[in-house]
Amino acid sequence: MSLLYFYTVGKHSTTETSSCKKLNTCFLGQGVDTPLSETGVQQAEAVGKYLRDIAFNNVFASNLQRAIQTAEIILKNNTHCSGTEMVLEPLLRERGFGVAEGRPKEELKNMANAAGQSCGDYTPPGGETLDQVKLRFKKFLKVLFKQMLDEHSRSRPDGSAASASHVAPVGLADDGLQGVPVHALVVSHGAYIRVGVKHLLEDLKSSLPAGVKMSQLLSPCPNTGISRFIFTLSQSESGPVLSASRCLFTNRKHHLENLTAAK
């Protein structure tokens, strides 16, 4: 039995903290649980409207407020997901930034520079290493794959896998959806998503979209940025097996263009 399905992952929208009045100037790890700002709600509404006609069979979100609110707004705008249950998954929480939690980004950059490391590779005292974040992501993939097979392996009675479209993405919300019967939405956080995408591309050898450089695919995820992968799963005696993975796009932000133009 094979199951072909989409995995659309999105970053939550913008938040504010009392110590950082300007948006996007603080590191909000798993230890800072703040709601969306007014701008964040607008961003979530924009991505919700962009994805409104996409049917999601399963929805997973980090159990931090900003991810939950973003997922709720996406579902509220969706024309197919009335009554769809959202699973709150602690494995999707943002990377822990230790002593840098909630502090200005400039402080983390200064700590990284003092340690002779890049900001992206540096682990603040008390924070999660990138390997620890990747381990959480790998555990989440196991949870995701098992649930997909348990709930949807009978979606094709003949036991055959669907055939995904190989048409190049053109910026539409349903890019690549043709021929894939099952679609999961996952809402998480920027640093976590970047580690996860890197694992899918480099460790799991996902095939890449034509004409796109790896550096572009691994760039930082904007608020409510969207990434989409196609997974082919099969069932074995020991559990789900990933037969193939294909990246359609990462960090898409078409839905934010009107918001940017309005400012």
SVG drawing of the C-alpha trace seen along z (x, -y; Angstrom):
<svg xmlns="http://www.w3.org/2000/svg" viewBox="-18 -53 54 60">
<polyline fill="none" stroke="black" stroke-width="0.4" points="0.0,0.0 1.3,-3.4 0.0,-6.8 0.9,-10.0 0.1,-13.2 1.0,-16.8 2.6,-18.4 2.1,-22.2 3.9,-23.9 3.5,-27.5 5.1,-29.8 2.9,-31.7 2.3,-35.4 3.8,-38.4 3.7,-38.8 4.8,-41.6 6.4,-41.3 6.4,-43.9 10.2,-44.1 10.4,-44.6 7.9,-47.1 9.0,-47.0 7.8,-44.0 10.3,-41.2 13.1,-42.5 13.1,-39.8 13.8,-36.1 10.6,-34.3 11.5,-30.8 9.4,-28.1 9.8,-29.9 7.9,-33.1 4.2,-32.4 2.7,-35.6 -0.4,-36.2 -0.5,-37.7 -0.2,-41.4 -2.6,-43.3 -0.2,-42.9 0.0,-39.2 -3.7,-38.8 -3.7,-40.6 -1.0,-38.2 -2.9,-35.2 -6.1,-36.4 -4.1,-36.9 -2.7,-33.4 -6.1,-32.0 -7.7,-33.6 -4.9,-32.4 -5.4,-28.8 -9.2,-29.1 -10.1,-26.6 -7.5,-24.0 -9.0,-20.9 -6.9,-19.9 -7.5,-16.4 -5.4,-16.9 -4.2,-20.0 -1.3,-20.1 0.0,-23.2 2.5,-24.0 0.8,-24.4 2.2,-28.0 -0.5,-30.8 0.9,-32.4 0.8,-29.2 -2.6,-28.2 -4.1,-31.5 -2.6,-31.4 -4.0,-27.9 -7.4,-28.9 -7.6,-31.9 -6.5,-29.7 -9.3,-27.2 -11.9,-29.9 -11.3,-31.2 -11.3,-27.7 -14.2,-26.5 -13.6,-22.8 -12.4,-22.5 -15.5,-23.1 -15.2,-20.8 -11.7,-19.7 -9.9,-18.9 -6.6,-20.6 -3.9,-18.6 -1.8,-20.7 1.7,-19.1 4.4,-20.1 7.0,-18.6 6.3,-21.6 7.3,-24.2 9.9,-26.8 13.6,-26.2 14.5,-27.1 16.8,-30.1 17.8,-29.9 19.0,-33.2 18.2,-34.9 14.4,-34.2 12.5,-37.4 15.6,-39.5 16.5,-41.8 18.0,-39.9 21.1,-42.2 22.0,-40.7 22.0,-37.1 24.1,-38.3 26.6,-39.8 26.8,-36.6 27.4,-34.6 30.1,-37.0 31.8,-36.7 31.8,-32.9 33.1,-33.1 30.0,-31.6 27.3,-32.6 24.0,-33.6 22.2,-30.7 24.6,-28.1 25.1,-29.5 23.4,-28.0 22.8,-30.5 23.4,-29.2 20.4,-27.0 19.2,-26.9 18.4,-23.9 21.1,-22.9 20.2,-22.5 20.7,-18.7 18.1,-18.7 15.6,-20.6 16.2,-18.2 15.6,-15.3 12.2,-16.8 11.3,-17.3 12.2,-13.7 10.0,-12.5 7.2,-14.7 7.6,-13.1 7.1,-9.7 3.9,-10.9 2.7,-12.5 3.5,-9.5 1.8,-7.0 -1.4,-9.1 -1.5,-9.7 -1.2,-5.9 -3.6,-4.9 -6.3,-7.3 -5.9,-7.5 -4.3,-4.3 -7.8,-3.1 -8.4,-6.3 -7.5,-4.3 -9.3,-1.1 -7.2,0.6 -4.1,0.1 -2.3,-1.9 -0.6,-5.3 -1.9,-8.4 0.1,-10.2 1.1,-13.7 1.3,-16.5 4.8,-17.5 3.7,-20.9 6.1,-23.6 4.6,-25.8 3.3,-29.1 2.3,-30.8 -1.2,-29.4 -2.4,-28.2 -3.1,-24.7 0.2,-24.3 1.0,-20.6 -2.2,-19.4 -3.6,-17.6 -3.6,-13.8 -2.8,-13.8 -5.7,-12.7 -4.5,-13.6 -3.2,-17.0 -1.9,-17.9 -1.4,-21.4 1.3,-22.1 1.8,-25.4 5.0,-25.9 7.8,-28.5 10.6,-30.0 13.8,-28.5 12.1,-25.1 10.8,-25.2 14.3,-26.1 15.8,-23.0 13.0,-20.8 13.3,-22.0 17.0,-21.5 16.5,-17.9 14.0,-17.1 16.2,-18.5 19.7,-17.4 19.2,-14.3 16.1,-12.8 17.2,-13.9 13.9,-15.5 13.9,-16.2 14.2,-19.9 12.0,-22.3 13.6,-23.0 15.8,-26.0 15.8,-26.8 19.1,-26.9 19.4,-25.1 20.4,-28.4 17.0,-29.9 15.1,-26.9 17.0,-27.2 16.6,-30.9 14.8,-32.2 11.0,-31.7 9.0,-34.9 6.0,-35.3 3.2,-33.0 5.6,-31.8 4.4,-28.6 6.5,-25.5 5.1,-22.4 6.4,-18.9 4.9,-15.7 5.6,-12.5 5.0,-8.9 4.6,-6.5 4.3,-2.8 3.5,-0.5 5.9,2.1 5.9,4.5 8.1,2.0 6.0,-1.0 5.7,-3.8 8.4,-4.0 9.1,-7.2 9.5,-6.0 10.0,-9.4 9.9,-13.1 9.6,-16.1 9.9,-19.8 7.5,-22.0 8.5,-25.3 9.6,-26.9 9.0,-30.3 6.2,-31.4 4.8,-34.8 2.5,-35.8 -0.4,-36.3 1.5,-39.1 2.0,-41.3 -1.2,-43.2 -0.4,-43.9 3.0,-45.2 1.6,-47.4 -1.0,-48.9 1.7,-50.2"/>
</svg>
